[in-house]
Amino acid sequence: MGNSGTSMEELQACESHQWYRKFMTECPSGLLSFYEFKQFFGLKNLTETSDAYVRTMFTTFDMNSDGFIDFMEYVAALSLVLKGGVQQKLRWYFKLYDIDGSGCIDRDELLIIIKSIRAINGVQYETTAEDFANMIFDKIDVDGDGELSYEEFMEGVLSDEHLLKTLTECLDLTHIVQMIQGDLRVSTELATNSSSK
C-alpha cells in the first residue's frame, strides 16, 4: 500500500484543528451558550420536555458549571460520544439521568429523559416510554427502593447485554456525530486538496 507520510499524531492534530475551526466558526466568542448549543446541533421547535432534556445534556457537558461550553469541554464531549468506552458512556448516561443531582435515579427522572430522547430522535419504538422505564427498574433496582444508585445502574446495565444494547440505542447521538464528522470530512478534504496542488 505504501506509506502515506501521515502519522496517527498528525491525523489527530488535523482532527483537533478541524474541531477547533468548526467550534470557533459557530461560536466566535469561544463560549457556547445553551441557545447556541441548540442552534449548533440544529435542535429547533422542541417540546418543553425535550428542551429540558437538551438543557440537561448541555449541563453535563458544561463541566465547570459556568453556563457555557468552552472548546475543551466541547472536545471532551465529542471524544466521549465518538471514542468513549462503555464504562465512560454509562457514567455519562447516569449523570444525564440524575436530573436533580441526588446521586440516584428515580422512575420519574428516567421517564422524563426517555420521553425527551424519543421526541428528539423522532423514532417509533416497540415499547412505550413508561414500559421501558419500568423494565429498567424491574431488572436493576436490586434493593427495590425505587431508586437506582450509581452502583446498581452500572452493575445492572453491564450484566444485562440486552439492556446495555437498548440503552445505547436509546441514547444514540449518531445524527449529531454524523453532522460534525461530515463537516470535518469536507474541511479535511478541502485542506488535503489545496495542499496537494
C-alpha positions as CSV (number, residue, x, y, z in Angstrom):
1,M,0.0,0.0,0.0
2,G,2.9,2.4,0.6
3,N,3.5,5.0,3.2
4,S,1.2,8.0,3.0
5,G,3.5,10.0,5.1
6,T,0.8,10.8,7.7
7,S,1.2,9.6,11.3
8,M,-1.6,9.0,13.7
9,E,-0.5,12.1,15.7
10,E,-0.8,14.2,12.6
11,L,-4.2,12.9,11.8
12,Q,-5.3,13.6,15.4
13,A,-3.8,17.1,15.3
14,C,-5.7,17.7,12.0
15,E,-8.9,16.4,13.5
16,S,-8.5,18.7,16.6
17,H,-7.7,21.6,14.3
18,Q,-10.9,20.9,12.3
19,W,-12.9,20.7,15.5
20,Y,-11.4,24.0,16.7
21,R,-12.2,25.7,13.4
22,K,-15.8,24.5,13.4
23,F,-16.2,25.5,17.0
24,M,-14.8,29.0,16.5
25,T,-16.8,29.5,13.3
26,E,-20.0,28.6,15.0
27,C,-19.1,30.3,18.3
28,P,-16.6,33.1,17.7
29,S,-16.6,34.1,21.4
30,G,-15.2,30.7,22.3
31,L,-18.1,30.1,24.7
32,L,-21.2,28.2,23.6
33,S,-24.3,29.2,25.4
34,F,-27.4,27.0,25.8
35,Y,-29.1,28.8,22.9
36,E,-26.1,28.5,20.7
37,F,-25.8,24.8,21.7
38,K,-29.3,24.1,20.4
39,Q,-28.5,26.1,17.2
40,F,-25.2,24.3,16.7
41,F,-26.9,20.9,16.6
42,G,-30.0,22.0,14.7
43,L,-32.4,21.4,17.6
44,K,-35.4,23.6,16.9
45,N,-39.1,23.7,17.9
46,L,-38.5,21.3,20.8
47,T,-41.3,20.5,23.2
48,E,-40.9,21.6,26.8
49,T,-39.8,18.1,27.9
50,S,-37.3,17.8,25.0
51,D,-35.9,21.3,25.7
52,A,-35.4,20.2,29.4
53,Y,-33.5,17.1,28.2
54,V,-31.3,19.2,25.9
55,R,-30.6,21.5,28.8
56,T,-29.6,18.5,31.0
57,M,-27.3,17.3,28.3
58,F,-25.8,20.8,28.0
59,T,-25.3,20.9,31.8
60,T,-23.4,17.5,31.7
61,F,-21.1,18.9,29.1
62,D,-20.6,22.2,31.0
63,M,-18.1,20.6,33.4
64,N,-17.2,23.7,35.3
65,S,-20.9,24.8,35.6
66,D,-20.3,28.3,34.3
67,G,-23.3,28.2,32.0
68,F,-21.1,27.9,28.8
69,I,-19.3,25.1,27.0
70,D,-15.8,26.1,26.1
71,F,-13.6,24.4,23.5
72,M,-12.0,22.0,25.9
73,E,-15.5,20.9,27.2
74,Y,-16.6,20.6,23.6
75,V,-13.7,18.3,22.7
76,A,-14.3,16.2,25.9
77,A,-18.0,15.8,24.9
78,L,-17.2,14.9,21.3
79,S,-14.4,12.5,22.5
80,L,-16.9,10.8,24.8
81,V,-19.5,10.4,22.1
82,L,-17.1,9.4,19.4
83,K,-14.4,7.4,21.3
84,G,-15.6,6.8,24.8
85,G,-15.7,3.3,26.2
86,V,-18.8,1.6,27.6
87,Q,-18.0,2.5,31.2
88,Q,-17.4,6.2,30.4
89,K,-20.6,6.4,28.4
90,L,-22.6,4.7,31.2
91,R,-21.1,7.1,33.7
92,W,-22.2,10.0,31.5
93,Y,-25.7,8.4,31.0
94,F,-26.1,8.1,34.8
95,K,-25.2,11.8,35.2
96,L,-27.6,12.7,32.4
97,Y,-30.5,10.7,34.0
98,D,-29.8,12.0,37.5
99,I,-31.6,15.3,36.8
100,D,-31.7,16.6,40.3
101,G,-28.1,15.6,41.1
102,S,-29.1,13.5,44.1
103,G,-26.8,10.6,43.2
104,C,-29.7,8.3,42.4
105,I,-32.1,8.0,39.5
106,D,-35.8,7.6,40.3
107,R,-38.5,6.4,37.8
108,D,-39.7,9.9,37.1
109,E,-36.3,11.1,36.1
110,L,-35.7,8.1,33.9
111,L,-39.1,8.5,32.3
112,I,-38.6,12.2,31.6
113,I,-35.2,11.5,29.9
114,I,-36.6,8.6,27.8
115,K,-39.6,10.6,26.6
116,S,-37.3,13.5,25.7
117,I,-34.8,11.4,23.8
118,R,-37.6,9.7,21.9
119,A,-39.1,13.1,21.0
120,I,-35.7,14.4,19.8
121,N,-34.8,11.3,17.8
122,G,-38.3,11.0,16.3
123,V,-38.1,7.2,16.2
124,Q,-41.0,4.9,16.8
125,Y,-40.2,2.2,19.5
126,E,-42.0,-1.1,20.2
127,T,-42.5,-0.3,23.8
128,T,-43.9,2.8,25.5
129,A,-41.5,5.1,27.4
130,E,-43.3,4.0,30.6
131,D,-42.9,0.3,29.9
132,F,-39.2,0.8,29.1
133,A,-38.6,2.8,32.3
134,N,-40.4,0.1,34.3
135,M,-38.4,-2.7,32.6
136,I,-35.1,-1.0,33.5
137,F,-36.2,-0.6,37.2
138,D,-37.6,-4.2,37.4
139,K,-34.2,-5.5,36.1
140,I,-31.7,-3.5,38.0
141,D,-33.3,-2.0,41.2
142,V,-32.0,-4.9,43.3
143,D,-32.9,-3.4,46.7
144,G,-36.4,-2.4,45.5
145,D,-36.2,1.1,46.9
146,G,-37.5,2.8,43.7
147,E,-34.1,4.5,43.1
148,L,-31.1,3.4,41.2
149,S,-27.7,4.2,42.8
150,Y,-24.7,4.6,40.6
151,E,-23.5,1.1,41.6
152,E,-26.9,-0.5,40.8
153,F,-27.1,1.3,37.5
154,M,-23.6,0.3,36.4
155,E,-23.8,-3.3,37.6
156,G,-27.3,-3.8,36.3
157,V,-26.7,-2.5,32.8
158,L,-23.3,-4.1,32.4
159,S,-24.6,-7.5,33.5
160,D,-27.6,-7.4,31.0
161,E,-26.5,-7.4,27.4
162,H,-30.0,-6.7,26.1
163,L,-30.4,-3.7,28.4
164,L,-27.0,-2.3,27.5
165,K,-27.8,-2.5,23.8
166,T,-31.2,-1.0,24.3
167,L,-29.9,1.9,26.4
168,T,-27.1,2.6,23.9
169,E,-29.5,2.7,21.0
170,C,-31.9,4.9,23.0
171,L,-29.2,7.5,23.7
172,D,-27.8,7.3,20.2
173,L,-26.3,10.6,19.1
174,T,-25.3,9.4,15.7
175,H,-27.2,12.1,13.8
176,I,-25.3,14.8,15.7
177,V,-21.9,13.0,15.3
178,Q,-22.5,12.4,11.6
179,M,-23.2,16.1,11.1
180,I,-20.0,17.1,12.9
181,Q,-17.9,14.4,11.1
182,G,-19.5,15.4,7.8
183,D,-18.4,18.9,8.3
184,L,-14.9,17.8,9.4
185,R,-14.6,15.4,6.4
186,V,-15.4,18.2,4.0
187,S,-13.0,20.6,5.7
188,T,-10.3,17.9,5.7
189,E,-10.8,17.0,2.0
190,L,-10.6,20.7,1.1
191,A,-7.4,21.1,3.1
192,T,-5.9,18.0,1.6
193,N,-6.9,19.0,-2.0
194,S,-5.4,22.5,-1.5
195,S,-2.2,21.2,0.0
196,S,-1.7,18.7,-2.8
197,K,-1.8,21.4,-5.5
